[in-house]
Structure formats: C-alpha cells, structure tokens
Amino acid sequence: MKCCASKAKTMEQSYRWYILFPNHHQGLRLNRALKQQGIKSQIAPTPREASVSCGISLIVDEGDLERIYKLIDEIGVAIDKVVKLPVKTDWKYRGI
C-alpha cells in the first residue's frame, strides 16, 4: 500500500498562480508594493496559455492571494486577471 501512496504523491499536479497586467508598468508597480509588504512574487513572462499578448506577469503564492487582492485595491493597480496554471515540466527548446 505504501507503494501506491508514494506514486499518488508524485503524480499530483503542481500549479502556479499568475497575475496578468494590461502593461508592464502596472506589473512593476505591484511587484514593488508586494516587496515592501514582505509578500513574495516573481516577475515572469506571461504564459501563452494565459494570454496571447507579450508581457510580464507575477507569480505569487496561493496563500498570499487575499492580501494581494487587498493591496491591489488599496494602491489602485490595474490587473487583467489572475490565473492558475500547471507547472510545465516538459520544456523543449524550439530552434529558430
């Protein structure tokens, strides 16, 4: 039975939460505010699965979302949406 339980754990899907913005200025503004509040975030390219536009997004922890939404309202940052996407594990290099 231990065998099956360990396989189930390795098969669990990992996710990341992305905050998307109408422009990079809004993303940088929120990133700065999050850092000042001690909330972790990482600037990343916007995944194609989330939007066809080129731009930046912030990767944040799910546990911080409530605080982040409050901060967004407080400072008036414009966001497009918040999306949950699976972590990619099968990256392949695409040549030119």
C-alpha atoms as an extended CHARMM CRD file, in Angstrom:
* protein
*
        96  EXT
         1         1  MET       CA              0.0000000000        0.0000000000        0.0000000000  PROA      1               0.0000000000
         2         2  LYS       CA              2.8930000000        2.3600000000        0.6590000000  PROA      2               0.0000000000
         3         3  CYS       CA              3.9360000000        1.9420000000       -2.9670000000  PROA      3               0.0000000000
         4         4  CYS       CA              0.6390000000        3.2620000000       -4.2800000000  PROA      4               0.0000000000
         5         5  ALA       CA              0.5550000000        6.1890000000       -1.8610000000  PROA      5               0.0000000000
         6         6  SER       CA              4.0060000000        7.3430000000       -2.9250000000  PROA      6               0.0000000000
         7         7  LYS       CA              3.0470000000        7.0930000000       -6.6110000000  PROA      7               0.0000000000
         8         8  ALA       CA             -0.0570000000        9.1880000000       -5.9820000000  PROA      8               0.0000000000
         9         9  LYS       CA              2.0660000000       11.9230000000       -4.4270000000  PROA      9               0.0000000000
        10        10  THR       CA              4.4370000000       12.0360000000       -7.3890000000  PROA      10              0.0000000000
        11        11  MET       CA              1.5090000000       12.2020000000       -9.8110000000  PROA      11              0.0000000000
        12        12  GLU       CA             -0.0820000000       15.2210000000       -8.0880000000  PROA      12              0.0000000000
        13        13  GLN       CA             -0.1730000000       18.2590000000      -10.3330000000  PROA      13              0.0000000000
        14        14  SER       CA              1.7400000000       21.3530000000       -9.2240000000  PROA      14              0.0000000000
        15        15  TYR       CA              0.3270000000       24.7700000000      -10.0370000000  PROA      15              0.0000000000
        16        16  ARG       CA              1.4530000000       28.3800000000      -10.1360000000  PROA      16              0.0000000000
        17        17  TRP       CA             -0.6710000000       31.4970000000       -9.7240000000  PROA      17              0.0000000000
        18        18  TYR       CA             -0.0320000000       34.2750000000      -12.2580000000  PROA      18              0.0000000000
        19        19  ILE       CA             -1.2330000000       37.8710000000      -12.0790000000  PROA      19              0.0000000000
        20        20  LEU       CA             -1.5530000000       39.4130000000      -15.5630000000  PROA      20              0.0000000000
        21        21  PHE       CA             -1.4470000000       43.1210000000      -16.3260000000  PROA      21              0.0000000000
        22        22  PRO       CA             -2.5010000000       45.4740000000      -19.1190000000  PROA      22              0.0000000000
        23        23  ASN       CA              1.0770000000       46.8270000000      -19.2700000000  PROA      23              0.0000000000
        24        24  HSD       CA              4.4690000000       46.2510000000      -17.6750000000  PROA      24              0.0000000000
        25        25  HSD       CA              4.2540000000       49.4560000000      -15.6090000000  PROA      25              0.0000000000
        26        26  GLN       CA              1.3390000000       48.0600000000      -13.5760000000  PROA      26              0.0000000000
        27        27  GLY       CA              3.1820000000       44.7840000000      -13.0130000000  PROA      27              0.0000000000
        28        28  LEU       CA              6.3430000000       46.5080000000      -11.8040000000  PROA      28              0.0000000000
        29        29  ARG       CA              4.2630000000       48.7660000000       -9.5610000000  PROA      29              0.0000000000
        30        30  LEU       CA              2.5490000000       45.8250000000       -7.8740000000  PROA      30              0.0000000000
        31        31  ASN       CA              5.8190000000       43.9140000000       -7.5980000000  PROA      31              0.0000000000
        32        32  ARG       CA              7.3940000000       46.8480000000       -5.7530000000  PROA      32              0.0000000000
        33        33  ALA       CA              4.4050000000       47.1510000000       -3.3970000000  PROA      33              0.0000000000
        34        34  LEU       CA              4.4500000000       43.4050000000       -2.6700000000  PROA      34              0.0000000000
        35        35  LYS       CA              8.1550000000       43.5380000000       -1.8050000000  PROA      35              0.0000000000
        36        36  GLN       CA              7.5100000000       46.4570000000        0.5720000000  PROA      36              0.0000000000
        37        37  GLN       CA              4.8350000000       44.3780000000        2.3180000000  PROA      37              0.0000000000
        38        38  GLY       CA              7.0990000000       41.3170000000        2.5520000000  PROA      38              0.0000000000
        39        39  ILE       CA              4.9860000000       39.2900000000        0.0980000000  PROA      39              0.0000000000
        40        40  LYS       CA              6.9620000000       37.0730000000       -2.2810000000  PROA      40              0.0000000000
        41        41  SER       CA              6.4910000000       37.4960000000       -6.0160000000  PROA      41              0.0000000000
        42        42  GLN       CA              8.4860000000       36.6820000000       -9.1100000000  PROA      42              0.0000000000
        43        43  ILE       CA              8.4110000000       38.5750000000      -12.3890000000  PROA      43              0.0000000000
        44        44  ALA       CA              7.8970000000       36.1860000000      -15.3180000000  PROA      44              0.0000000000
        45        45  PRO       CA              6.8860000000       36.2970000000      -18.9750000000  PROA      45              0.0000000000
        46        46  THR       CA              3.1480000000       35.8810000000      -19.4050000000  PROA      46              0.0000000000
        47        47  PRO       CA              2.4570000000       32.2540000000      -20.3260000000  PROA      47              0.0000000000
        48        48  ARG       CA              0.7920000000       31.7430000000      -23.7110000000  PROA      48              0.0000000000
        49        49  GLU       CA             -1.8240000000       29.5690000000      -22.0020000000  PROA      49              0.0000000000
        50        50  ALA       CA             -2.9630000000       32.6420000000      -20.0630000000  PROA      50              0.0000000000
        51        51  SER       CA             -2.8000000000       35.3290000000      -22.7610000000  PROA      51              0.0000000000
        52        52  VAL       CA             -1.6040000000       35.7600000000      -26.3280000000  PROA      52              0.0000000000
        53        53  SER       CA             -0.1540000000       39.1810000000      -25.5540000000  PROA      53              0.0000000000
        54        54  CYS       CA              3.5090000000       39.5480000000      -24.7750000000  PROA      54              0.0000000000
        55        55  GLY       CA              4.1070000000       40.9870000000      -21.3630000000  PROA      55              0.0000000000
        56        56  ILE       CA              5.0720000000       40.3660000000      -17.8120000000  PROA      56              0.0000000000
        57        57  SER       CA              3.1610000000       38.6490000000      -15.0800000000  PROA      57              0.0000000000
        58        58  LEU       CA              3.8280000000       37.9950000000      -11.4260000000  PROA      58              0.0000000000
        59        59  ILE       CA              3.9930000000       34.5160000000       -9.9670000000  PROA      59              0.0000000000
        60        60  VAL       CA              2.6310000000       34.5420000000       -6.4210000000  PROA      60              0.0000000000
        61        61  ASP       CA              1.7920000000       32.0430000000       -3.6950000000  PROA      61              0.0000000000
        62        62  GLU       CA             -1.8280000000       30.9750000000       -3.3840000000  PROA      62              0.0000000000
        63        63  GLY       CA             -1.7350000000       31.6280000000        0.3560000000  PROA      63              0.0000000000
        64        64  ASP       CA             -0.9570000000       35.3140000000       -0.2780000000  PROA      64              0.0000000000
        65        65  LEU       CA             -3.8040000000       35.9700000000       -2.7410000000  PROA      65              0.0000000000
        66        66  GLU       CA             -6.1940000000       37.5170000000       -0.2130000000  PROA      66              0.0000000000
        67        67  ARG       CA             -3.5350000000       40.0030000000        0.9510000000  PROA      67              0.0000000000
        68        68  ILE       CA             -2.5690000000       40.7020000000       -2.6650000000  PROA      68              0.0000000000
        69        69  TYR       CA             -6.1670000000       41.4780000000       -3.6930000000  PROA      69              0.0000000000
        70        70  LYS       CA             -6.4480000000       43.9360000000       -0.7890000000  PROA      70              0.0000000000
        71        71  LEU       CA             -3.1800000000       45.6130000000       -1.7850000000  PROA      71              0.0000000000
        72        72  ILE       CA             -4.3160000000       45.8560000000       -5.4230000000  PROA      72              0.0000000000
        73        73  ASP       CA             -7.4500000000       47.7030000000       -4.2630000000  PROA      73              0.0000000000
        74        74  GLU       CA             -5.5100000000       49.9410000000       -1.8630000000  PROA      74              0.0000000000
        75        75  ILE       CA             -2.9370000000       51.1580000000       -4.3820000000  PROA      75              0.0000000000
        76        76  GLY       CA             -5.1830000000       51.0960000000       -7.4460000000  PROA      76              0.0000000000
        77        77  VAL       CA             -3.0930000000       48.8080000000       -9.6660000000  PROA      77              0.0000000000
        78        78  ALA       CA             -4.8220000000       47.6620000000      -12.8500000000  PROA      78              0.0000000000
        79        79  ILE       CA             -4.7270000000       43.9170000000      -13.4850000000  PROA      79              0.0000000000
        80        80  ASP       CA             -6.1730000000       41.8720000000      -16.3360000000  PROA      80              0.0000000000
        81        81  LYS       CA             -6.7370000000       38.6420000000      -14.4200000000  PROA      81              0.0000000000
        82        82  VAL       CA             -5.3350000000       36.0860000000      -12.0200000000  PROA      82              0.0000000000
        83        83  VAL       CA             -4.8720000000       32.5690000000      -13.3940000000  PROA      83              0.0000000000
        84        84  LYS       CA             -3.8310000000       29.1950000000      -12.0110000000  PROA      84              0.0000000000
        85        85  LEU       CA             -1.7210000000       27.1630000000      -14.4470000000  PROA      85              0.0000000000
        86        86  PRO       CA              0.0460000000       23.8190000000      -14.1490000000  PROA      86              0.0000000000
        87        87  VAL       CA              3.8110000000       23.9380000000      -13.7600000000  PROA      87              0.0000000000
        88        88  LYS       CA              5.4860000000       22.9180000000      -17.0120000000  PROA      88              0.0000000000
        89        89  THR       CA              7.8400000000       20.0020000000      -16.6420000000  PROA      89              0.0000000000
        90        90  ASP       CA              8.2400000000       19.1050000000      -20.3110000000  PROA      90              0.0000000000
        91        91  TRP       CA             10.0600000000       22.1690000000      -21.6380000000  PROA      91              0.0000000000
        92        92  LYS       CA             11.5470000000       21.6930000000      -25.0660000000  PROA      92              0.0000000000
        93        93  TYR       CA             13.8780000000       24.0200000000      -26.8770000000  PROA      93              0.0000000000
        94        94  ARG       CA             12.4570000000       25.3450000000      -30.1170000000  PROA      94              0.0000000000
        95        95  GLY       CA             15.0490000000       26.3160000000      -32.6740000000  PROA      95              0.0000000000
        96        96  ILE       CA             14.7500000000       29.3010000000      -34.9310000000  PROA      96              0.0000000000
